[in-house]
Amino acid sequence: MSKSTLKILLPHDLQEQQCPEILDVIALHKHHQQKQLDAVAICRDESGNIIAKFGDLSWDCSRLVTTKNASHRKIDFSEFRQYPTLLNEMKLVCYGWLFTRNLQYSAPTKMSTIIGRISGLKMSYRFLSENGLSTIRALDVPAQWAKFLSFLEAQRKSAGTLTHILCAIQQARRLFPWLGYDVSDMSFSPIRLSKKLCRPEASEREQTLAIPERLADKLLHHAVNIVETAWPYRARLGETERLLQENYEAGERAVNEKIRTGVWKWLNEENGSAEFRHRFAKEAVYLAPKKASDIIAGQLSGFPDCPLIANGIWWSKYRANLLSACFVCCAAFSGMRESELFELTPYSYYSATYSGRTFHFLKAKTHKMGEKHTEWVVAPIVQKVIKLVAALTEHLRTQILEHAVTVREKELAQSLWLSQGQRSTQPKRISCWTLRLANYSKLAGLYISQEDYDECLRANPNSNERIRNHVEIGKCWKLSPHQFRRTLAFFAIKNRLGNAIAIKQQFKHLYLQMSEWYCEGGIPSRLHNVEIDKELQKMIDTAGYEQIAQKYWGWFKGSGVLSGSHGKDIVKMRDDLPLVYRNWESLLKQVKEKRLTLHGTLHAYCKNGYDCDMGGVINPAFCVDCGSHGSIIDEEQAMWWKKKHDSLSRWLTDNPGVSVAELTHCMTQIRAAEKVMVDFSVSFEPYQPEPQVRANE
């Protein structure tokens, strides 16, 4: 039985005064010391003040969230306030996820991941509360587990959602040793189990939709036009924002003066804070020195997108639409994740010239595989976008910087995507991009036609259920930030602008398979409506068959040396060839019927086709004496092996300190090359590695 290493481990990036006290919450819970347990600090702000305690029904964990685009920064337990036993247990599980390290992970789970995981755990606790159960351990009882699976099946959730719920249970069970619970032998695979529970049409993994070409063209054309129109007026647009805010602040000062001198006794906070703020802002607008329409008219005279009568409401809508257009350009022409887009600053753009060509880049941080600085290749329009947004939000950054105290606030003052919902509030980072993009979709007129729907089906072969639920003819296309990333990969493949390897580099993927997943549907869409010239294809096939047959004919009828497992078999067969190989017509027929195939590389030919075990891809030496008896090595390839022998021998001589793995990899190829050269009577100097004495570790 493996030893449990569950122990409290605080996030490494928090200062000491921001960390909760290290208390044995499990002991407090077992000894029913609820008052002390409820007082345990979960999170502190930068000044050391407690902002979340164990006993709170809502934990404010904003200080622990490192991802800037996280829309949820609180954990809400209020749903289970009527079930104190379940509530305490659920809080303990969350506490464990926040601050324990175990055998599976080397550091605490990210807060954004925990918040997402808790949403899945709540479904399990709803089942427990509905069935009068007091602990998650009840799910270890076979009868209750079967009942719970029936409960999940009745929810008619997708496979992904069910996997999310089951993974949360699995992660909770990993905390059982820390919670002091007995660990049962029950185990399950969330992915496989979710496919059994969900409805058949939702069992496959659904993919983010690639936007149909007509809609994508219309969207980007609209966004680029807005940017190009605003670009010459960027300084005046930024000045308009500054003057409007300063005008409102002057109104605020006038209201405060009336309150201070007692002229307005009716306006005070006793009327209620929300009502007071509303009335205060209304009076501040009324007492502002200038009308918003006058400021806008004075600054934006001649601006094409400005109507004859423009007031503060128009400016608020236009500014939101302009920011949305800029966001669309950055996302569509870079393929950045939403979290990476949130890392953009006014200084993120730069260009460089290579071989006489100018390339445009964005630099920012990525969080997917640990926080690190990196860069993305982008379209030239992005240069204007960054400078335009920087000018538009410059005054908001200045406002934040003037009041910045904490490190987080100072970082916010460098952000590009800022907004101010009301003049009376502080600027903040825009987080509701899905809602903003939904509004922008209507503004751009992205209404779905039958042709768009048909193309959507071709472009998204793994998303039939999602298309059925979210794509409706005559309705607006539902934009989401991640669609731009998927669409860029799709069109890069469809229009031959790149390959999966280039997408992997641009998207900062760890695995090529993920990049290929993003490219799904690109090649079938490229081939749609392409007509095949059957006569030309027949000529190409015939030439290919004759070339393969000619190669075999030369080997069967020749007298030259052949190496490789099947090459040696051919040499043995020459004196007594099978009937099917004795005449040209019969041999060509074998090739045309795919009974005889041939594929070639620099180091060997192979007759096994797709039945080959592909060992030569890892190490060419595996092809010399391949176990499936498919390799054929002729004189030309023997010379390749001689060059390989010479180059590897020199490299090992020049690098005596290579690792055991490198030495083994090279030696297998050197010995294979020597076998081939012996078969072809090629002179060579056998390589003997120097003996090395390795100290015992």
N, C-alpha and C positions, 0 to 999 in steps of 0.2 A: 504494500500500500504506500503510495507516494505521500511524502510529508507536505502538509499544507503550509504555504508561505504567505498566506493572506495577512497583511498588516497595513496599518495606516501609512499612507505616503502622500504628502501634500504636493500640489503642483509646483514644479521647480521655478516657474517664472513669477511667483508671488512673493512679495516682501514679507518679512516676519509679522509685521503688525496687521497685515491683511488676512492672515491665516486663522482658521478657527482653533480653539484650544484642543489639545490632544487629550480627549477624554474617552474612557471606555464606554461608549454608548450602549454596547451590548450588555455590560454589567448593570448599567443604570436601568435598562429595560427589564432585565430579568428580576431585579430587586424592586421593581415597581416604583422606582424613584422618578416619577413622571415630571415633577416640578423641575428637578435638576436636569432631566433629559430635555425638556422643552427649552431650557435656557442655553443649551449648547449652541455656540455660534456656528453657522454654516458658512457665512461669507461676511467679510468686512470691506469697507471702502478704503481708499488710499490714505485716509486720515486715521484709520483704525476703528472707525465707528461700525457697530454691528448693523448690517442691512438685511440679514436673514438669520433666523434662529430655528432650531429643530421644531419647536412648537407652532411655528407659523403655518397657516394653511396655504400660503403662497411664498415660495422661496425666491427672493430676488438674487439671482446668480449672475447678474450682468458683469460683475468684476471678473468672473471666471471664464466668461465667453471671450475667446480670442478671435473668432471669425467675425469680420466686420459686417458681413451682410446677414448675420443671423437675425431673423425676424422675431424669434422667441428667446427671451433671456430670463424667464421665470418658470418655475415648476409649480403648477397649481394642483393642490390636493383637495380642494373644497368639495369636490364631488363625493368624497368618502367621509365627510365629517360625521355622518350618522353611524359610522362603523369604526369606532376608535381602535379596536384591535387590528383590523386590516390597515387602517390609516397608519398606525405606528410601524407595522411591519413593512409597509410600502416605503415609508420614509427611511427606515433602516436600510432597505435595499438600495435606495437612491444614494444614501450616505456612503454605503459601501462602494457603489459605482464611482462616486466622486473621489474617494480618498483611499482606496485600497489598491495594492499591487499584488498580483498573483502569478502563478506559473505561466499563464498564457500571455500576459502582457508585461512589458518592462516599465511602463509608466501609466499613470491614471488615464482613463478614457477622456477624450475631449468633451467639454461641456455641451457643445452643439450636438454631439453624438448621443450623449446621455439624455438630453431633452427629447430627441427623436425616439430613443429607446423607451422612454417612460410612456410615450403615447401608446406604444404597443403593449406595455405592461398593464396599462389601465384596463384594457379589454379583458385580461385575465381576472383582474380584481373585480370587475363588474360581474363576471360570472360567479365569483366567490360570494359577493354580497347578495346576489339574487338567489343563491342556493343556501344561504345561511351558514356558509363555511367561514372559518376564522383565520385560516392560514394558507399560504400557497403550497405548503407541504401536502395539503389535501389532494393536489393533482397527482401525487405519487401513487395514490390508491387507484388500481386499475378501473374500478367502476366509475369513479369520479373523472378519471382521465378520458374514458370513453364518452361520458356525458359532456365533458368540456369540448371534445372534438366534434360532437354532434351540434353543440352550441355554435362553434365556429363555422361549421358547414352551413348552418341555417342563416348566417350573416351574409352569405353570397358575396364574399369579398374576392378580390383578385388574388392570384398566386403570390404576387409581390407583397401585398398587404398581409396576407396570412404568414408569409415567411417572416415579416417584420414582427408580428405578434409572437410567433413561436421562438424566434431568436431572443426576444426579451425574456421569455420564460427560461430559456437555456442559460442566458447570462445571469439571471437571478439564482438559478440552481447552483451556479458556480460559486456563489457566495455562502452556500449552506454551511461549510466548515467554519467560516467566520461568524455566522449567525448562531452557531452552536446547534445546528440541526443535523440529524442523521442523513447521510447521503445514500439514496437508494441506487439500485442498479439500472433504473429506467434511463434509456437513452433513445434519441430520435434525431433524424435529419430534418431540419426545418424546411429545406427546399423540397425534398421528396415528399414529405408529409403534406406540405401546402398544395402540391399538385394533385394529391388524392382528395383533398377537401374542397378545392374550388370547383366552380362549374367548368366543364370541359373547354368552352371557348375562351376562358380566361386563364388556362393553365400555363400557357407559354409566356415567356418574358416579353413584356411590351416595351417598345422602343420609343424614345422621343421622336416626334414627327418632323420630317424634313418638309419645309414649306414648298408647295407647288411652284413651278418656275414662273408662271404668269403673276402670281401673287407676290413672289419674292422680288421680281423685277419692279412691280408697281410700288412695293414697300420701299425698296432702296432708292428708286427714282424720286419718290416723294421726300424721303429723308435727306438725300443729297441736295435736292433743290432748296429745302428749307435752310440747310447749312450754308450753301453757296449764296443764298439771298441775304442771310444775316451776317456773313463773313465781313463785308466792307463796313458794317455798322457795329462791329463787336465792341469797340470802345464806348460808343454812344449807348449801346444796350446795357453795358456794365454801369455806366454813369447814371442811367435811368433808374436802375435798381438801387444805387446808392442814394440818389436824391429822394426817391420815394420813401426809403427807410428813415432818412434824416428828417424828412417832412413829418412823418408820423411821430418820431421821437420828440420833435418840437411841440407837437400836439400833446404828447404825454406830459411834458414839462409844464405846459399851460394848465392841464387838469390838476396836476400835483400842487401847483401854486394855489389854485382855487380851493383845493381841499385844505392845504396848510393854513391859508388865511381865514378859513371858516366861511368863505363865500358859498361853497357847496356843502352844506351840512347833510344833505340828503344822500350824498354819495360816500358811503363808508363800508368797511368790510363786515359790519354787523348784519348787512343784508344777505350775507352768504358769499363765500369766496368765488364760486363759479359765476353767480349773478353779478358780483362786484366786478370781476375781470371783464365780463361781457359789456357791462355799462361803461366801464372805464375806457375800454378800447373804442367803443362807439363814440364817446365824447372826445377822445383824443383825435379821431378822424375828423370830427366836426370842427375842433379848434385848431387843426393843423393850418399853418400859414398859407399854404397853397392847395389848390385842388389837384388830385392825382391826374386828371385829364389835362390840366395845363402843363404839368411837368412832362407828361408823355408827349404832348403836342410840341413842346419846345425842344425836346431832345430828339424825337424821331420824325421830324419833318422830312418828307421825301422818302421815308422808309417804305418800300413796296408792300410789305405785309401789314402795315399799320392802317386801320380804317380811319375814315374822316373823324368819327367820334370814338375815341379810345379812352376808357376809364381804367380804374384799378382792377376791375373784374376781367376786362380784356387782357390786361398785362399779365395777370396771374395765369390765365389759360394759355396765352401765347408762350410765356416762359416755360410752363410745364411741357407744352408740345415741342418747343425747341430743345429742351433737355432730353426728351424722349427720342427725338430725331438723332441727336448726338450719340445717345446710348446705343441706338440701333446701328449706327455706322461703326462704332467701336466694336460692338459684339459681332456684327456680320462680317467685318473685314479683318478680324483677328482670330476668332474662334476661342476667345478667352472664356474661362468659367466666370460665373457671376461674382464669386468671391475674389477673383483676380481683377475683374473690372473695378471693384470697390477699392483696390489698392492704387489706382491711377491717381497721379498728382499733376499739377500744372507743368511739371518738369519731366514727365514720363516719356515724351516723344523725343526721338533723335533720328538722324539719318546718317548714312555712311556710304562711301563710294568704293566699289570693288570692280576692277577691270573696266573702268569707265562707266559703270552703271550705278545709279543711285538707288539705294534701298532704304525703306522707311521702317522704323522699329518703334515698339512701345516697350518700356521696361517697367516692371512691377514685381510684386511678390506673389508666390504661389504657396498655398497651404496644404495641398493634397498629400504630398509625401514629406511633410515637415516644411516649416517656413524657410523659403530661400528666394533670392533675387534671380530673376530670369528675364527673357525678352521674347517678343513675338514680332514676326514680319507682318506688316500691314499695308493697306492701300494708301496712296498719297493723300486722299481726302481726310484721313485721320489726323494729319498735321493741323489742318484747319479746325477740326472738331475740338482737339485738345486746347488750342489757343482760344477758340470761341467760348467754350465752357469755362475756361480759366478766367476770362474777362467777365463773363456773366456772373460768376460766383465769387469774384475777388472781394467784394464788400462783405459777403457772408463770412468768408474766412477771416477777414479783419475783425469782425464782430466776435467771432469765437476766440480768436487769439487775445483780444483785449480782456476777456473774462476767464481765460484758460488758467487753471490752477494745477490740475492733475495731468499726468503723462497722457492719459487717454484723450483728454480735451485738446492737448497740444498736437497729438496725432490727427485728431479730427480737423484741426485748422489747416492741415495739408491736403485734405480730401478734395476731390474734384466734383463729386456728385452731392451737392448740398442744396437744401431747399428750406424755405421758411413758410410754413403753412399759414401763419398769422404774423402780422407785424409786431404783435406784442410778445411773441415767443422767441426763444433763441433758435438760431439755425441748427439743423440736424442733417445727418446723412440720409439720403433717400433709400428706403428699404422696400417699398411696396411696388417693385417694378412690374410684377404681373398685372396689377390693376392699372398702372400707367400705360402698359403696352396694350391692354385691352381697349382703353380709350383711344390710343394712337391708331389701332387697327381700324376703328370706325372713321377716324379722321382721314386716314389714307384710302378709305373705301375698299377694303380688302374683302369684298363679298364673294362667296364661293359659287362657282359655276359648275355645271355637270362635268366639263372638261377638267376643271381643277380637281374635282372629286376623283375622277378616273385616274388622273396622274398621281394623286395622293396615294391611291392603292398600289400603283406600280412602284412608287418611290419608297414606300414604307411596308415592305412585305412582312415585317414582324409586328405590325401594329394594327391588325384588323379590328380588334376589339376597341382600341382607342379611337380609331377613325369612326367606328360605328357610334360611339358615345359622344364624340366631341366635334365631328365635322359634319355640317349640315348645309345642304345646297340652299343658297339664298341668304344664309346668315354670314356674319363676319367671322373671319379666321381668328381663332383664339391664340394670340401670341404668348410665348413664354420665353424667358431669357435663354434657356438651354437650347431652344429650337435653332438659334443662329449658329451655334456650334455644330449641331448635327447637320444643318443645311449646308454649311461651308464644306464639310467633309464629303457630303453627297455630291455636290456640284463639282468639286475638285476631281472626283473620280469620273463622273458622268461626262465632263467636258475635257478630260485628259489634261487637267492642269496640275496634277500631282498624283502620287500614289500613297499607299497606306504608310510607308516609311516616312514620307514627308509629313503626313498628317500626325504621326506619332511624335515627331520633333516639334511641330507647331502646337499641338494640343498638350504637350508635356505628359504623355501617357507613359506608364511604366512597361506595359506589355503591348506588343504588336497586335495581339488578338483584339484588344480593346479598340485600337484604331480601325481595324478591319470591321468591327461591329458598327462603328460610326459611319463607315462607308457603305453599309448595306443598301442595296437597291440601285447603286450608281451604275454598275455595268448593265443590268437588265434595262434600265431606262435609256442608256446610251444606245442599246441595240434595238429599242422599240422603233418600229417603222423602217428598219433597215432591211432592204431586200438583198438576198443572197444571189449572186451570179452563179447559177448551178453549173454552167458549162466551164467557167473559170475554176470553180471548186473541184470539178471532176478532173481537170487538167493538173491541178496542183496535187491532188491525191494520187493520180497515176504516176506523176514524176516521183513522188515520195516513195511509192511502193517499188518502183523500178530501181531507185537508188538503194533501198534496203536489200532488195533481191540481188543486186549486183555485188554488194558487199559480201553477202553470204556466199555467192557463186565463186567469188575470188578466193574466199577462205577454203571452201570445199574442194575446189579444183586446183588450188595452188599447192606449192611445196614449201612456203615460207614458215618460219617459226611463229607460234602463237603461245601466249601465256594466259594466265587466268584460269579459273576452274573450268569454264565451258570451252575456253580456247584450247586447252589440252584435250578435251573430249573431241573437238572437231578434228584435231591432228590424228587422234586414234581412229576416227571414222573414215578417214580418206581412202583407206584400202577397201572398205566395204560400206559404202554410203547407203542409207535407207533409200528405197525407191522414190520417195517423194522429193528427194534432193538430187536425183541423178540427171534430171533434164530441167531446162530453163522454165518451161511453161508450168510444170508442176511446182517448182520452187516459188514462182511468182504468184501462183494461186494460193499457196500457203501464207504468203505475206498479205495478199488482199483480204483473205478471210481472217486476218489477225491471229492466225495460229502461230505465226512466226513474227516476232517484233524485235526492234533494235533501238536502243537509245545510247547516245554517246556523250562522254565527257572528255576532259583533257587527259585523264588518267586511265580510262577503261571504257569499253562498251558493255552494255547489259542487255541480255535477251529477255529478261523477266518482266519488263514493262512496269506496270503499276503493282505487280505482285512482288516487286523487289522490296527488301526490308529497309532500304535506304541507309544502310550503315555507312556507305561511302560519303554521305553528306557530313557525317561527324568526323570521320577519319578515312582518307582514301585507301589506307592500308587494308581496310576490311574488304575491299573489292578484289584484292589479289587472289585470295583463296576463299571466296565467299561461300558460305554454307549452303546457299540456294543454287549453286552451280549455274550462275548466269553471266559471270564476267568473261570478257574476251579482251586481251591486250595484244595489239600488233606492234610492229617495229617502231612506228612513229610515236606511240605512247610509251614505249620502252625508253626512248630518249627523254621524255618528260620525267620519268622516274629517275634517270641518271642525274638530271639537273636538280631534282628534289633531294636526292642523296647527297650531292655536293653541297647544296645550300644549307641543309640541316646539319651536316657534319661541321661546316665552318661555324655555324651559329653556336653549336654546343661547345666547340673549342674556344670560341671567343667569350662565352658566358659560362664559366665553370661552376658558378654558384646557383644554377637554376634549381627550382623546386623539384620534388619527386614527381609531381603530376606533369610538369612540363617535360622532364626527362623521359618519362614513360610515353607521353604522346609523340615525342620526336623519335624515340627508338623504335616504336612499332612501325613507323613509316620508313625509317632507315632500313630495317630488316626486310620489310616488304619490297623495297626498291632493290635490295641485294638479290632477293629471289628472282625478280624479273630480269635483272641484268645477267644472272647466271643462266637463265633460260635462253637469252639472246646472245650469250657469249660476249657480253660487253665487259671490257676490262675496268676494274675499279679497285680502290683501296678500302678494304673493310674497316669500318669504324669501330673502335673499342673505347668506350667511355672510361675516363679516369676513375679509379675506385675512390670513394669518399667515405670518410669515417665520421659518423654522426653521433654526437653525445646523447646519452640517454636523458630524456626529459623527466 
